[in-house]
Amino acid sequence: MRRIDLIVIHCSATREDRPFTEQDLETAHRLRGFDGIGYHFYIRRNGDIKSTRSVGRVGAHVRGHNANSIGICYEGGLDCHGLAKDTRTEWQRHSLRVLIRALKMDYPEAKVVGHRDLSPDVNGNGEVEPMEWTKECPCFEVTVELTKIRENKRDDKKHY
């Protein structure tokens, strides 16, 4: 099994008013020269989590980090005008939290980041700032999502 240091969250960069199935994603990635879908998981608008690449297989989703990462993509990321927006449905938000929690059980040392967080630190201050993002993907702040996951874990422990 390969070493996993990162779990990288992406959006499909598709409009919220148009469906983009896993078959559409497959076609788009093959047209870019990939050997199938580059992400390991794809979360549809209805919350369905699709396994699109074996976790044991190196992904094709973030240059320079594919060998040691797992890629998760959600359907959407653009508003009806084609502008970057957090378009996740409640089902997608829930499924993303569940999937991250499950992956963190298998890879507890893996850091969870958004694709944009892996942009180069152009000014060298040790922080990738919005002006340095090469893209806005995944169109939401991943650290906020992680806080929700941690809070849910604490709530779960209170019930036992």
Backbone as ProteinMPNN parsed JSONL, in Angstrom:
{"seq_chain_A": "MRRIDLIVIHCSATREDRPFTEQDLETAHRLRGFDGIGYHFYIRRNGDIKSTRSVGRVGAHVRGHNANSIGICYEGGLDCHGLAKDTRTEWQRHSLRVLIRALKMDYPEAKVVGHRDLSPDVNGNGEVEPMEWTKECPCFEVTVELTKIRENKRDDKKHY", "coords_chain_A": {"N_chain_A": [[0.847, -1.197, 0.0], [0.47, 2.25, -0.697], [1.948, 5.213, 0.78], [-0.027, 7.604, 2.443], [-0.282, 10.97, 2.752], [-1.842, 13.169, 2.381], [-5.212, 14.288, 2.058], [-7.083, 15.455, -0.402], [-9.363, 17.933, -1.23], [-11.626, 18.675, -3.815], [-13.532, 20.505, -6.316], [-15.755, 19.859, -9.049], [-15.781, 21.938, -10.76], [-18.035, 22.707, -12.211], [-21.224, 23.889, -13.359], [-23.851, 24.753, -11.079], [-26.434, 24.465, -11.982], [-26.524, 22.455, -13.798], [-26.348, 19.003, -14.367], [-23.549, 16.841, -13.681], [-22.349, 13.99, -14.259], [-20.664, 10.997, -13.037], [-19.874, 9.661, -15.297], [-19.672, 11.76, -17.114], [-17.546, 13.07, -15.919], [-15.547, 11.152, -16.191], [-15.281, 11.147, -19.022], [-14.407, 13.81, -19.417], [-11.929, 13.776, -18.075], [-10.533, 11.821, -19.51], [-10.367, 13.115, -21.976], [-8.512, 14.996, -21.304], [-6.292, 13.504, -21.269], [-5.935, 11.726, -19.186], [-5.828, 8.537, -17.507], [-8.567, 7.507, -17.071], [-10.839, 8.567, -14.418], [-9.368, 10.974, -12.347], [-9.693, 11.441, -9.629], [-10.237, 9.84, -6.442], [-12.645, 9.591, -5.184], [-16.004, 10.652, -5.83], [-18.493, 12.958, -5.178], [-21.813, 13.158, -5.605], [-24.564, 15.485, -6.256], [-26.805, 14.589, -4.861], [-25.673, 13.435, -2.689], [-24.635, 10.908, -2.985], [-21.805, 8.865, -2.757], [-19.326, 8.147, -4.911], [-17.055, 5.686, -5.726], [-14.331, 6.188, -7.577], [-11.78, 5.613, -8.343], [-9.373, 3.283, -7.393], [-8.108, 3.412, -4.089], [-5.592, 2.47, -3.684], [-4.317, 3.051, -5.993], [-2.354, 5.481, -7.627], [-3.452, 8.834, -7.859], [-4.7, 11.372, -10.177], [-4.881, 14.29, -9.757], [-3.758, 16.49, -8.444], [-1.05, 18.18, -9.222], [2.242, 17.213, -8.438], [1.622, 16.131, -5.992], [0.274, 13.772, -6.205], [1.239, 11.139, -5.765], [1.172, 10.618, -3.037], [-1.392, 11.049, -2.052], [-5.002, 11.219, -1.559], [-7.719, 11.885, -3.587], [-10.683, 13.75, -3.404], [-13.648, 14.701, -4.909], [-16.307, 16.993, -5.34], [-19.456, 17.323, -6.984], [-20.046, 20.174, -8.828], [-19.415, 23.604, -7.882], [-19.445, 25.92, -9.309], [-21.497, 28.77, -9.882], [-24.707, 29.463, -11.487], [-23.886, 31.167, -13.439], [-21.351, 30.541, -14.024], [-19.413, 31.288, -12.199], [-17.118, 30.984, -9.449], [-18.293, 29.273, -6.589], [-19.494, 28.032, -3.488], [-21.282, 25.415, -3.937], [-22.264, 23.2, -2.706], [-24.657, 20.808, -1.714], [-26.774, 20.065, 1.138], [-26.709, 17.315, 1.428], [-24.342, 16.669, 0.106], [-22.507, 17.981, 1.769], [-22.825, 16.537, 4.14], [-22.089, 13.924, 3.276], [-19.442, 14.381, 2.531], [-18.277, 14.987, 5.021], [-18.662, 12.505, 6.326], [-17.147, 10.801, 4.674], [-14.555, 11.9, 4.92], [-14.127, 11.492, 7.668], [-14.107, 8.674, 7.73], [-11.89, 8.097, 6.074], [-9.874, 9.306, 7.572], [-9.756, 7.585, 9.692], [-8.475, 5.391, 8.588], [-6.165, 6.62, 7.67], [-4.754, 8.273, 9.761], [-2.738, 10.206, 10.056], [-2.838, 11.753, 7.832], [-3.125, 14.896, 6.259], [-5.828, 17.078, 5.731], [-6.753, 18.981, 3.019], [-7.687, 21.706, 0.82], [-7.682, 21.837, -2.764], [-6.791, 24.331, -3.665], [-5.237, 25.123, -1.52], [-2.813, 24.002, -1.936], [-1.496, 25.55, -3.7], [1.335, 27.453, -4.941], [3.375, 29.21, -2.562], [3.788, 32.172, -3.255], [4.807, 34.676, -2.306], [6.41, 33.829, -0.275], [5.835, 33.847, 2.493], [5.096, 31.773, 4.089], [2.452, 31.095, 4.088], [-0.33, 30.219, 2.113], [-2.108, 32.446, 0.427], [-5.304, 33.937, -0.564], [-4.772, 35.554, -2.866], [-2.753, 34.147, -4.022], [-3.726, 31.757, -4.917], [-3.932, 29.295, -7.428], [-6.215, 28.387, -8.464], [-9.692, 28.487, -7.469], [-10.784, 26.256, -6.401], [-11.547, 24.181, -3.702], [-13.733, 25.962, -3.557], [-14.658, 26.54, -1.017], [-13.816, 26.934, 2.456], [-11.718, 24.631, 3.647], [-10.704, 24.18, 6.218], [-12.747, 25.06, 7.898], [-14.66, 23.097, 7.468], [-13.32, 20.926, 8.57], [-13.317, 21.627, 11.26], [-16.021, 21.289, 11.86], [-16.203, 18.519, 11.584], [-14.553, 17.637, 13.668], [-16.011, 18.668, 15.84], [-18.345, 17.13, 15.639], [-17.307, 14.612, 16.25], [-16.672, 14.93, 18.955], [-19.254, 15.339, 19.953], [-20.349, 12.833, 19.381], [-18.975, 11.19, 21.195], [-20.03, 12.018, 23.619], [-22.441, 10.76, 23.762], [-22.089, 8.171, 24.568]], "CA_chain_A": [[0.0, 0.0, 0.0], [1.242, 3.493, -0.755], [1.831, 6.113, 1.929], [-0.972, 8.701, 2.217], [-0.018, 12.132, 3.611], [-2.822, 14.218, 2.102], [-6.543, 14.06, 1.502], [-7.274, 16.723, -1.097], [-10.752, 18.175, -1.619], [-11.778, 19.38, -5.08], [-14.858, 20.599, -6.926], [-15.654, 19.513, -10.471], [-15.786, 23.207, -11.496], [-19.17, 22.662, -13.12], [-22.31, 24.763, -12.924], [-24.831, 24.173, -10.163], [-27.719, 24.245, -12.65], [-26.359, 21.398, -14.799], [-25.759, 17.791, -13.788], [-22.25, 16.386, -14.181], [-22.281, 12.63, -13.733], [-19.329, 10.404, -13.022], [-19.538, 9.349, -16.689], [-19.204, 13.03, -17.681], [-16.232, 13.304, -15.332], [-14.654, 10.201, -16.872], [-15.041, 11.667, -20.37], [-13.595, 15.037, -19.311], [-10.551, 13.431, -17.69], [-9.894, 11.115, -20.631], [-10.05, 14.129, -22.984], [-7.298, 15.679, -20.828], [-5.187, 12.562, -21.36], [-5.825, 10.891, -17.996], [-6.218, 7.14, -17.617], [-9.785, 7.434, -16.269], [-11.06, 9.666, -13.469], [-8.184, 11.191, -11.524], [-10.06, 11.48, -8.214], [-10.568, 8.542, -5.872], [-14.069, 9.624, -4.827], [-16.795, 11.731, -6.423], [-19.733, 13.11, -4.413], [-22.873, 13.728, -6.428], [-25.424, 16.462, -5.563], [-27.728, 13.901, -3.946], [-24.887, 12.889, -1.595], [-24.032, 9.616, -3.311], [-20.347, 8.838, -2.839], [-18.917, 7.21, -5.947], [-15.648, 5.31, -5.72], [-13.999, 6.345, -8.995], [-10.413, 5.113, -8.548], [-8.911, 2.549, -6.215], [-7.225, 4.203, -3.225], [-4.245, 1.936, -3.861], [-3.781, 3.548, -7.264], [-1.998, 6.905, -7.609], [-4.444, 9.673, -8.513], [-4.301, 12.386, -11.154], [-5.766, 15.375, -9.328], [-3.026, 17.667, -7.978], [0.34, 18.037, -9.668], [3.27, 17.222, -7.415], [1.154, 15.512, -4.744], [-0.559, 12.6, -6.498], [1.798, 9.876, -5.277], [0.912, 10.405, -1.608], [-2.663, 11.671, -1.672], [-6.306, 10.724, -1.99], [-8.507, 13.0, -4.109], [-12.147, 13.718, -3.282], [-14.244, 15.782, -5.698], [-17.769, 17.091, -5.284], [-20.101, 17.834, -8.191], [-20.405, 21.584, -8.716], [-18.337, 24.556, -7.622], [-19.707, 27.154, -10.056], [-22.907, 29.174, -9.882], [-25.352, 29.317, -12.799], [-23.207, 32.064, -14.382], [-19.994, 30.032, -14.216], [-18.496, 31.885, -11.229], [-16.805, 30.121, -8.309], [-19.251, 29.361, -5.49], [-19.716, 26.793, -2.745], [-22.607, 24.951, -4.375], [-22.572, 21.909, -2.083], [-25.961, 20.599, -1.089], [-26.651, 19.512, 2.489], [-26.329, 15.907, 1.275], [-22.914, 16.637, -0.208], [-21.766, 18.366, 2.979], [-22.867, 15.389, 5.047], [-21.294, 12.829, 2.707], [-18.034, 14.761, 2.605], [-17.851, 14.802, 6.417], [-18.615, 11.061, 6.592], [-16.027, 10.236, 3.927], [-13.306, 12.348, 5.54], [-13.988, 10.775, 8.95], [-13.732, 7.289, 7.436], [-10.513, 8.081, 5.571], [-8.975, 9.653, 8.668], [-9.587, 6.382, 10.516], [-7.469, 4.573, 7.906], [-4.955, 7.426, 7.468], [-4.882, 9.31, 10.792], [-1.708, 11.244, 9.928], [-3.056, 12.518, 6.594], [-3.635, 16.262, 6.392], [-6.926, 17.343, 4.806], [-6.586, 20.314, 2.443], [-8.342, 21.986, -0.449], [-6.748, 21.92, -3.888], [-6.215, 25.676, -3.7], [-4.265, 25.249, -0.434], [-1.534, 23.477, -2.416], [-0.918, 26.531, -4.621], [2.641, 27.902, -4.449], [3.472, 30.377, -1.68], [4.536, 33.073, -4.133], [5.541, 35.721, -1.581], [7.31, 33.187, 0.66], [5.556, 34.169, 3.893], [4.698, 30.57, 4.805], [0.995, 30.928, 4.035], [-0.915, 30.386, 0.785], [-3.197, 33.409, 0.583], [-6.204, 33.949, -1.725], [-4.171, 36.163, -4.061], [-1.784, 33.199, -4.568], [-4.393, 30.557, -5.413], [-3.925, 29.089, -8.873], [-7.643, 28.212, -8.747], [-10.472, 28.639, -6.232], [-11.216, 24.917, -6.011], [-12.898, 23.663, -3.84], [-14.743, 27.015, -3.402], [-15.029, 26.717, 0.389], [-12.666, 26.84, 3.358], [-11.64, 23.26, 4.15], [-10.468, 24.184, 7.67], [-14.055, 25.194, 8.545], [-15.265, 21.763, 7.379], [-12.618, 20.071, 9.532], [-13.805, 21.998, 12.582], [-17.326, 20.632, 12.015], [-15.962, 17.087, 11.77], [-14.04, 17.473, 15.037], [-17.123, 18.913, 16.772], [-19.227, 15.957, 15.586], [-16.651, 13.526, 16.978], [-16.853, 15.194, 20.388], [-20.666, 15.092, 20.254], [-20.556, 11.384, 19.353], [-18.423, 10.612, 22.422], [-20.912, 12.381, 24.727], [-23.617, 9.898, 23.761], [-21.741, 6.813, 25.013]], "C_chain_A": [[0.882, 1.246, 0.0], [0.994, 4.354, 0.484], [0.903, 7.269, 1.561], [-0.704, 9.794, 3.24], [-1.107, 13.184, 3.506], [-4.143, 13.626, 1.645], [-6.927, 15.406, 0.915], [-8.709, 16.835, -1.605], [-10.781, 19.064, -2.864], [-13.26, 19.613, -5.372], [-14.679, 20.246, -8.398], [-15.61, 20.752, -11.356], [-16.842, 23.177, -12.597], [-20.33, 23.431, -12.504], [-23.35, 24.036, -12.088], [-26.169, 23.863, -10.832], [-27.652, 23.169, -13.735], [-25.748, 20.17, -14.147], [-24.418, 17.461, -14.445], [-21.99, 15.025, -13.536], [-20.842, 12.138, -13.671], [-18.907, 9.972, -14.426], [-19.035, 10.61, -17.409], [-17.789, 13.338, -17.19], [-15.191, 12.4, -15.994], [-14.29, 10.719, -18.267], [-14.128, 12.884, -20.327], [-12.142, 14.71, -18.976], [-9.829, 12.687, -18.806], [-9.527, 12.1, -21.751], [-8.8, 14.924, -22.604], [-6.092, 14.748, -20.825], [-4.986, 11.681, -20.141], [-6.277, 9.473, -18.317], [-7.443, 6.914, -16.727], [-9.898, 8.637, -15.345], [-9.855, 9.767, -12.537], [-8.445, 11.209, -10.03], [-10.396, 10.071, -7.728], [-12.054, 8.445, -5.518], [-14.731, 10.829, -5.472], [-18.124, 11.779, -5.68], [-20.75, 13.863, -5.255], [-23.732, 14.679, -5.598], [-26.367, 15.81, -4.558], [-26.996, 13.244, -2.774], [-24.279, 11.528, -1.862], [-22.521, 9.758, -3.426], [-19.981, 7.75, -3.836], [-17.42, 6.946, -5.8], [-15.215, 5.275, -7.183], [-12.575, 5.906, -9.349], [-10.006, 4.404, -7.269], [-7.949, 3.423, -5.407], [-5.782, 3.722, -3.343], [-3.557, 2.443, -5.11], [-3.511, 5.052, -7.17], [-3.033, 7.686, -8.402], [-3.837, 10.581, -9.569], [-5.179, 13.603, -10.867], [-5.039, 16.602, -8.8], [-1.531, 17.459, -8.245], [1.314, 18.155, -8.491], [2.886, 16.529, -6.123], [0.369, 14.223, -4.976], [-0.063, 11.313, -5.853], [1.391, 9.575, -3.837], [-0.422, 10.997, -1.155], [-3.864, 10.872, -2.158], [-7.094, 11.948, -2.428], [-9.998, 12.753, -3.973], [-12.68, 14.917, -4.05], [-15.748, 15.793, -5.473], [-18.27, 17.724, -6.578], [-20.499, 19.289, -7.962], [-19.187, 22.468, -8.528], [-18.485, 25.861, -8.379], [-21.188, 27.489, -9.973], [-23.469, 29.058, -11.293], [-24.751, 30.24, -13.861], [-21.767, 31.631, -14.65], [-18.955, 30.636, -13.281], [-18.31, 30.962, -10.03], [-17.77, 30.372, -7.156], [-19.309, 28.007, -4.783], [-21.143, 26.344, -3.034], [-23.025, 23.645, -3.696], [-23.968, 21.898, -1.474], [-25.732, 20.086, 0.33], [-26.218, 18.049, 2.426], [-24.84, 15.793, 0.968], [-22.069, 16.99, 1.013], [-21.689, 17.181, 3.948], [-21.958, 14.264, 4.533], [-19.803, 13.136, 2.758], [-17.506, 14.567, 4.023], [-17.697, 13.315, 6.75], [-17.391, 10.445, 5.912], [-14.694, 10.642, 4.547], [-13.088, 11.618, 6.864], [-13.534, 9.338, 8.716], [-12.282, 7.202, 6.955], [-9.505, 8.404, 6.669], [-8.79, 8.478, 9.639], [-8.502, 5.49, 9.911], [-6.125, 5.297, 7.771], [-4.942, 8.581, 8.47], [-3.869, 10.447, 10.673], [-1.918, 12.133, 8.694], [-3.65, 13.89, 6.903], [-4.718, 16.467, 5.339], [-6.816, 18.791, 4.34], [-7.476, 20.46, 1.215], [-7.285, 22.069, -1.537], [-6.039, 23.274, -3.898], [-5.152, 25.881, -2.626], [-2.888, 24.735, -0.826], [-0.923, 24.368, -3.493], [0.44, 26.972, -4.069], [2.537, 29.155, -3.583], [4.381, 31.39, -2.381], [5.366, 34.093, -3.357], [6.424, 35.159, -0.475], [7.069, 33.477, 2.13], [5.082, 32.952, 4.701], [3.211, 30.283, 4.796], [0.525, 31.138, 2.594], [-2.167, 31.236, 0.949], [-4.057, 33.437, -0.676], [-5.594, 34.549, -2.991], [-3.164, 35.222, -4.731], [-2.429, 31.933, -5.132], [-4.285, 30.48, -6.926], [-5.34, 28.815, -9.38], [-8.382, 28.291, -7.425], [-10.966, 27.309, -5.67], [-10.688, 24.552, -4.625], [-14.011, 24.677, -3.565], [-15.345, 27.093, -1.999], [-13.76, 26.502, 1.216], [-12.652, 25.461, 4.025], [-11.442, 23.239, 5.664], [-11.778, 24.332, 8.449], [-14.758, 23.833, 8.56], [-14.629, 20.823, 8.405], [-13.066, 20.364, 10.958], [-15.143, 21.319, 12.858], [-17.153, 19.139, 12.274], [-15.482, 16.823, 13.187], [-15.152, 17.669, 16.066], [-18.072, 17.722, 16.802], [-18.617, 14.787, 16.337], [-16.841, 13.712, 18.479], [-18.299, 14.937, 20.802], [-20.961, 13.597, 20.304], [-20.097, 10.745, 20.667], [-19.308, 10.904, 23.63], [-22.083, 11.409, 24.853], [-23.334, 8.484, 24.271], [-21.554, 6.744, 26.494]], "O_chain_A": [[1.932, 1.267, 0.643], [-0.037, 4.233, 1.145], [1.035, 7.849, 0.483], [-0.871, 9.586, 4.442], [-1.288, 13.995, 4.414], [-4.191, 12.612, 0.949], [-7.08, 16.386, 1.643], [-9.204, 15.957, -2.312], [-10.064, 20.061, -2.956], [-14.13, 18.997, -4.756], [-13.572, 20.326, -8.929], [-15.423, 20.641, -12.568], [-16.594, 23.56, -13.74], [-20.406, 23.601, -11.287], [-23.687, 22.879, -12.34], [-26.955, 23.078, -10.301], [-28.601, 22.989, -14.499], [-24.74, 20.275, -13.449], [-24.192, 17.767, -15.615], [-21.48, 14.932, -12.419], [-19.926, 12.78, -14.186], [-17.713, 9.92, -14.721], [-18.1, 10.547, -18.207], [-16.944, 13.807, -17.952], [-14.088, 12.842, -16.314], [-13.118, 10.725, -18.643], [-13.183, 12.983, -21.109], [-11.227, 15.31, -19.54], [-8.637, 12.903, -19.023], [-8.495, 11.94, -22.402], [-8.112, 15.461, -23.472], [-4.998, 15.147, -20.427], [-3.99, 10.964, -20.053], [-7.013, 9.242, -19.276], [-7.355, 6.198, -15.729], [-9.148, 9.605, -15.474], [-9.385, 8.762, -12.005], [-7.522, 11.013, -9.24], [-10.793, 9.214, -8.518], [-12.644, 7.364, -5.548], [-14.116, 11.882, -5.643], [-18.807, 10.762, -5.562], [-20.574, 15.038, -5.575], [-23.64, 14.681, -4.37], [-26.692, 16.401, -3.528], [-27.622, 12.571, -1.955], [-23.488, 11.036, -1.057], [-22.019, 10.655, -4.104], [-20.288, 6.575, -3.629], [-16.62, 7.88, -5.756], [-15.678, 4.428, -7.947], [-12.217, 5.84, -10.525], [-10.279, 4.894, -6.173], [-7.082, 4.09, -5.973], [-4.851, 4.497, -3.121], [-2.347, 2.281, -5.267], [-4.355, 5.805, -6.683], [-3.446, 7.265, -9.482], [-2.632, 10.561, -9.82], [-6.098, 13.912, -11.625], [-5.645, 17.669, -8.711], [-0.86, 16.672, -7.579], [1.22, 19.068, -7.669], [3.729, 16.352, -5.244], [-0.15, 13.643, -4.022], [-0.87, 10.482, -5.437], [1.276, 8.411, -3.455], [-0.562, 11.402, -0.001], [-3.768, 9.999, -3.021], [-7.131, 12.948, -1.711], [-10.514, 11.706, -4.364], [-12.206, 16.037, -3.855], [-16.388, 14.743, -5.422], [-17.591, 18.553, -7.184], [-21.212, 19.597, -7.006], [-18.081, 22.134, -8.953], [-17.742, 26.81, -8.131], [-22.035, 26.596, -9.991], [-22.772, 28.601, -12.2], [-25.067, 30.115, -15.044], [-21.05, 32.279, -15.412], [-17.755, 30.518, -13.528], [-19.231, 30.245, -9.641], [-18.037, 31.517, -6.788], [-19.184, 26.962, -5.421], [-22.094, 26.846, -2.435], [-24.035, 23.05, -4.073], [-24.392, 22.847, -0.814], [-24.612, 19.713, 0.681], [-25.449, 17.591, 3.271], [-24.156, 14.923, 1.506], [-21.036, 16.368, 1.26], [-20.631, 16.871, 4.496], [-21.151, 13.722, 5.288], [-18.992, 12.243, 3.003], [-16.409, 14.04, 4.208], [-16.719, 12.915, 7.381], [-16.678, 9.651, 6.525], [-13.797, 9.81, 4.684], [-11.976, 11.174, 7.148], [-12.666, 8.84, 9.433], [-11.536, 6.325, 7.388], [-8.41, 7.842, 6.695], [-7.773, 8.398, 10.329], [-7.703, 4.901, 10.64], [-5.073, 4.66, 7.759], [-5.101, 9.738, 8.082], [-4.131, 11.551, 11.151], [-1.243, 13.151, 8.54], [-4.568, 14.013, 7.714], [-4.547, 16.074, 4.185], [-6.787, 19.714, 5.154], [-7.953, 19.476, 0.649], [-6.119, 22.343, -1.254], [-4.829, 23.348, -4.113], [-4.262, 26.715, -2.79], [-1.904, 24.997, -0.134], [0.059, 23.986, -4.129], [0.676, 26.879, -2.865], [1.721, 30.04, -3.839], [5.583, 31.449, -2.126], [6.515, 34.348, -3.716], [7.118, 35.918, 0.201], [7.99, 33.367, 2.94], [4.71, 33.089, 5.867], [2.757, 29.329, 5.429], [0.92, 32.099, 1.935], [-3.157, 30.8, 1.535], [-3.607, 33.015, -1.741], [-5.888, 34.078, -4.09], [-2.761, 35.458, -5.87], [-1.748, 31.121, -5.76], [-4.514, 31.466, -7.626], [-5.633, 28.985, -10.564], [-7.766, 28.174, -6.366], [-11.51, 27.265, -4.566], [-9.479, 24.614, -4.402], [-15.152, 24.266, -3.356], [-16.427, 27.653, -1.819], [-12.767, 25.959, 0.731], [-13.494, 25.173, 4.875], [-11.971, 22.35, 6.332], [-11.907, 23.787, 9.545], [-15.378, 23.464, 9.557], [-15.321, 20.021, 9.032], [-13.182, 19.449, 11.774], [-15.375, 20.829, 13.963], [-17.871, 18.559, 13.088], [-15.95, 15.89, 13.839], [-15.233, 16.93, 17.047], [-18.553, 17.341, 17.869], [-19.337, 14.039, 16.998], [-17.138, 12.754, 19.192], [-18.551, 14.383, 21.872], [-21.723, 13.137, 21.154], [-20.768, 9.855, 21.189], [-19.335, 10.114, 24.574], [-22.65, 11.255, 25.934], [-24.259, 7.681, 24.392], [-21.259, 5.676, 27.03]]}, "name": "protein", "num_of_chains": 1, "seq": "MRRIDLIVIHCSATREDRPFTEQDLETAHRLRGFDGIGYHFYIRRNGDIKSTRSVGRVGAHVRGHNANSIGICYEGGLDCHGLAKDTRTEWQRHSLRVLIRALKMDYPEAKVVGHRDLSPDVNGNGEVEPMEWTKECPCFEVTVELTKIRENKRDDKKHY"}
